[in-house]
Amino acid sequence: MDYLARQRRLQASLSERRLDALLVTHLPNIRYLCGFTGSAGALWVTPAKCAFFSDSRYTEQAHAEVQGAKITILRKALLPSIGEWAARKLRGKTLTIVGVEGEHLSLAASRRLSRSLSGKCRIRESSGLVEQARLVKDADEIQAIREAVQVGGGLFDRALAMLRPGVPELEIASALESAARKAGAEAMSFETIVAAGARSALPHGRASQALIPPSGFVVCDFGVILHGYCSDRTRTVWVGQGTAEARRVYTAVLEAQLAAIAAVRPGIALEKVDRAARNMLKKKGLDEYFTHSTGHGVGLEVHEAPRVAQGQKDLLQAGMVITIEPGVYLSGQWGVRIEDMVLVTEKGCEVLSPGNKEFKAI
């Protein structure tokens, strides 16, 4: 990962926001900028340099991982100590505007930081600066995502081998997660979803003690983290003898997903990709049962910008990685969702997720 280039691009953008410094506290953003993977840290960025702060738990790790920033290990609370450090550095200078990531810094933390800064410093909320840079993945990121997708994709066979009536959802999720660890995953991208029967109508039906019923859909939504980057995939299968109605709804969701994927290309508005999925479901009389957005960005976080949703007028760019995951949810009956990760290319897109998506009854 070219951390120095990322830092330089961020430093160049500070003047556009009229910032003298930016305090980065969101851990995925810190990792993106300097490589630190620990759970406590902050990065102080000015147009001329970067300074990284953490505590004594991470002395060795910081020196091993952090690139392009001077490392300071603090012995007191992180934000007040950074404020005191900044106040000393800025003593005698004119009014200094310090940007903070308002979406990731609590009001109480902002107040503590403000109190520790000198009277000539002012805090300004400056969200989205790093996230904007993270929208488009570089070659190293795309390779890391490809590898995470491959590891995650291989797990579904493990779930299929266990899917039978009477097995608890949690048992399937546990086996899937164990297989992920054995395959080299650092962690799961999110809490694994295995939702069967009527519970498959819950878009985020986390695995429970509920048993797989004799007949019905089972939604499996899972992902892994590898090299810090996430994968995300959903497959839905039918347990028992497949019915005509089950096949009809499943086919409609698959056609909606394929329509949305076909719309993905550089320069198209995100809302148009979402609309492609909804229009297909509308033709099938099922659009009212599609209750969430069509997709989201994936990278260092499993849910990050951009949103593939209604009203999102930003344009897709080559190098973005998004999910396409339409669904239909019939309350009290069952639900269907099909999800793949898609890379936006110069001429269109590439579906990264492996595997057949045709209706499957087991």
N, C-alpha and C positions, 0 to 999 in steps of 0.2 A: 504494500500500500504506500502511495506517495504522500505521506503526511505533510511534508514541507510544502508541496504544491497546494494542498488544501488550505494550509495556514496562510499562505501568501494570498490566495484568492479571497479569503475572509478578511484579511488585513486591508486589502485594497477596497473592500466594500464598506469599511467603517466610515470613511469620509462621506459617502453617499447618504448615510444615515445620520451624519453630523455627530458621530460618537468619537470620543477620545480613547475609550477603552470599552471592551465587552467582557463581561464575566460569564463564562459558560459553566453551567452547573448540571445540565442534563447529561447523565452518564453516557448514553449512546452518542451524543454529540461530542463529548470529550474523547470517546474512543475513536470516532471518525476523524477527529482533528490531530490526535497525537498518539493513539495506540493503547492508551491505558485501559485495562479491563477490570480494575478493582471496583469496589462498591462505595468508595468515598474519595472525592477529589473535586477540583475546580481548576479551570483554565482561564487565566487573565490574558486577554489579547489586546495589544495596541498596534498601531500601524508599523511599529518598528520591531516588536519582539513579542514573545509569548512566555508566560510563567505558569508553571504547574504547581498545585498545592495538594498535599494529602497529609495523612497522619502517620505515626510510627509503625502502624500495622503494615504499611505498604512501602516502607523504605526500599527494600530490595526489589520489589516488584516494579515500583516506579522507575528506578534506575535501569531496570532491564527492558521495560516496555516503552517508556515515554520518549518520543522523538521530537526534536525541534523546539523544545521548551526548557527553560531553566527550572530545575526541581527544587522545591522548598518543602521540607517536612515540618509540620507544625505540631506544637505540643498542647495547644489550647483549641477551643472550638473553631471550626473551619472558617465560617463567614466573618465573625468578628475579627479573627486574626488576619484574614485577607484585607479587611477594611483598614485595620491598623497599619498593615504593611503598605497599602496603597496611599494612606494618608502621609506616611513618611516619604514615600517616593514622590508625591505630588506637592510636598510642602514648598511654598513660595511660588507656585505656578498659578496661572489665572484659572477661572472657572473651568472645571473638568466635568464632562458629561460621561457617565458610566452606564452602559447598556446592560440590562439583565434579562434573562429568559423568563418573562412574566408567567408563561404557561407552566413553567416547571419550578418556580420559586414561590414559596408561600408568602403571604402578606407579612407574617411574623418574621420570617427570615429576611425579607427585604428591609423591614424596620431595623432589625439587628445590624444589618450591613450598613444601613444609612447612618445609624448612630455612631458607628465606629469610623466612618469616613470623616474627613475634615469638613469644615463648613463651606469650603469652596467646591465641594463635589456634589453633584446632583445625579440621582438615579433616574433612568428612563427605561420604561419597558420596551424591549426591542426583540420581540419574539420572531422566530421564523428565519433568521439569518442563516443559521447552519442547516436547518431543515431544507431551505431552498437549494442549497448546494447538494444536499443528499438526494434530491429528486432524481437526478440522472446518475446512474451508476457507471463507474469506470471499469476497465477491463478486469482488474483484480477483483472487484466486487462481484461482477457478473460471474466470474469463475467460481468464487466462493458460493454464490447462490446456486449455481448449477450443481455443485457437489452436495449442497444441503438438500436440494430437490431430489437428487438421485438416491441419497440415503433415505429420505422420507418416503419416496415412492416405493421402495422395496419393502416397506413395513406393511402395506395393505394385505399382502399375501398371508402374513401372520394373522391378521384379523380374520380374513376369510376362512382360514383353517379352523378357527374356533367358533365361528358364527353358527350356532345351532340352537334350537329351542331349549329353554331352561338354563342357559348359561347367563350369569349376571353380566350386565354391561361393564361393571368395574373390572371384572376378570379379563375381559377382552382388552380394555384400555391398559391394564397393568401389563399384560403380555406384550402389547404393542410397544409400550414405553421401555420395557426390559430389552426388547429386540433392538430398539433405537440405541440404547446405551452400548449394547454389544457391537453394534455397527459403527460405533465411534462418535455418536452424537454427544455434544456437550450438555444438552438439556433439551426438553421439549419447548417448542415455540410458545405454547399456551397449554392450558389444561385440556387434555384430550377429550373430545366429544364422541361418545358412543350413545346414540339415542334410538331406541327401538319402539316399534308399534306406535301408540298414540304419542309417546314422547318424541318421536321423530318430527312432530309438528312444532317442536320448540327449536327455533333457529340456533340457540346456544344451549342445547340440552346436555350439560356435562354428564359424564358417565356416573351411573348410580347403581344401587343394589337391585334395581329392577331387572327381571329376567327377560331374555329374548323370547317373544311370544311365538306361538306355532305358525302365525302368519302375519305378515306386515313388513313395512320398510324398516331398514336400519341405516341411519346416517352416521358415517364415520368421518370426523373432521380432525385432522392432526397435522403436526409439523415438527421439525427438529431444528436445532441450532448447531451449525458447524462453522468453525472459523469465525464465530460471532454473528453469522448471517442466518436468516430464518428461511424455512420453507413452510408452505401452507397448502393443504390439499383436502378435498372432500370427495368421498365416493358414497353412493347410496345403493344398497342392494335389497332385494326382496327375499324374505324367508318364507318358504312354502311354495305352493303352486301359484304362479303369477296370474293375476286376474287381468281382464281386458282393460278395466279402469286404471289399474296400477300401471300398466304398460302405456296407456294414453297419456297419463300425467307425466310419467318419467320421460317419455319421448318429447313432450312439449318443453320440459325443462332443458333437455339436451339440445333441442333445436334453438331455444332461446340463448343458451350458452354459445353455440356455434355461430349464431347471428352476431352476438356481441364480439366474439373473437374476430370474425370477418371484418368488423368495423374498425379494429385497432390498427392505427397507422400514425406516423408523425403528422402533426398539424391538425388532427381532428379533435374537437372539443370532447372532454370527458363525458359530458351529458349526452352526447350523441351515441357513445358506446352503451351507456345505460339505457337509452331510449330503444336501441336495437333489440335488447333483451326484452324490454317491456312490451314493445310492439308485437313481438312474436307470441308472447304469452297472452296478449290481448286477443289475437286472432283465435287462440284456443279457448277463450273465455276464462282464463285463469289469472289475469293480471292483478286482480284485487287480492290474490293470495300471495303475491310477491311483496314482502313487507320490509325489505331492507335494501341497501344500496347494492349495485352490481359488483363492486369490487373496491380494492384499496391497494396502496403501495406496500411493498415488502422489501426489507433490507436488514439493517441492524435491529429494527423492530418489526414485529409481525404485522402491526397495523401502523402505517405511517403514510405521509402524503405521497401521491395524490389520492383523492376520493373519486371513485367512478360512480357518480350519483347524479340525480336530477339537480339542475341548477348550477352544476360545476362547469364553468365556461373556459377554464384553463385548457391549454392545448397539450396533447401528448407530444413527447419528445423522444427521439431515439435514445436508448439507454435506460429508459424507465422500466421498472418491473412492477407489474400489477397483477392482481387476481381478477378472474372473471368467475362469478359464483351466483348465478340466479337460483332462486328456489321457489317452491310452492308449498304452502303450509296450510293444511286443512285441519283446523282445531278439532281435537277429539278423535281424529282418524289417523292420519299419518302425514309425513312431509317428505319432500325430495329436494336435495341440493347437490349440485355438481360443481366442483371448483378446480380450476387449474391456474398455475402461475404462467404469466405471459411476458415475454421480453419484447419491447417495442424496438424494431430494427429500422434501418434507413429506408426500407421500401415497404414495410408492413409490420409483421410480428412473427414471433416464434413461440410456440407452446412448449414450455419447459417440462411440464409434468408428464411422466410416462404413463402408459397403461390404456387399455381399452375402456370405453365409456358406455358401451351398449348395455341395454337392460339385462340384468343378471339376476336369476332366481336360484337360490341355493337350498 
